[in-house]
């Protein structure tokens, strides 16, 4: 049984927010972009890659079964 810790649940929520931000940047790049040489469209597409990468990493951390590393005394 996979028991998630509270910080893992928070990371899953932040990953979802990151995915939404990436989609928002993609829509904005499509809306504001005038061509492939437009610096605004390029920066927005770079933001899409960044937010997608952050979302993937946080989702993997949030869904992993982490061991208990607490030292028992």
C-alpha positions in Angstrom: 0.0 0.0 0.0 1.4 3.3 -1.0 1.1 5.8 1.8 2.0 9.3 0.8 3.4 11.8 3.2 1.9 15.3 3.3 4.8 16.9 1.5 4.3 14.4 -1.4 0.6 15.4 -1.7 1.7 19.1 -1.8 4.3 18.3 -4.5 1.6 16.6 -6.6 -0.5 19.8 -6.3 2.4 22.0 -7.3 3.1 19.7 -10.3 -0.5 20.1 -11.4 -0.1 23.9 -11.1 3.1 23.7 -13.1 1.4 21.8 -15.9 -1.4 24.4 -16.0 1.2 27.2 -16.1 3.0 25.4 -19.0 -0.3 25.2 -20.9 -1.0 28.8 -20.2 2.4 29.8 -21.6 1.8 27.7 -24.7 -1.5 29.4 -25.3 0.1 32.8 -24.8 2.9 31.9 -27.2 0.4 30.9 -29.8 -1.6 34.1 -29.3 1.3 36.6 -29.0 3.8 34.9 -31.3 4.1 36.5 -34.8 6.7 34.0 -36.1 9.6 31.8 -35.2 11.9 34.8 -34.8 9.8 36.6 -32.2 11.6 36.8 -28.9 8.4 36.9 -26.9 7.2 33.6 -28.5 10.6 32.1 -27.9 10.6 33.0 -24.2 7.1 31.7 -23.7 8.0 28.4 -25.4 11.1 28.1 -23.2 8.7 28.6 -20.2 6.6 25.7 -21.5 9.6 23.4 -21.5 10.6 24.6 -18.0 7.2 24.1 -16.5 6.8 20.7 -18.1 10.1 19.6 -16.7 9.3 20.9 -13.2 5.9 19.2 -13.4 7.4 15.8 -14.4 10.1 15.9 -11.7 7.6 16.9 -8.9 5.1 14.3 -10.1 7.7 11.5 -9.9 8.8 12.6 -6.4 5.2 12.9 -5.3 4.2 9.4 -6.6 7.3 7.5 -5.4 7.1 5.2 -2.4 9.7 6.8 -0.2 11.2 4.7 2.6 11.1 5.8 6.2 14.7 7.1 6.9 14.0 8.3 10.4 16.5 7.0 13.0 14.8 5.2 15.8 16.3 5.5 19.2 
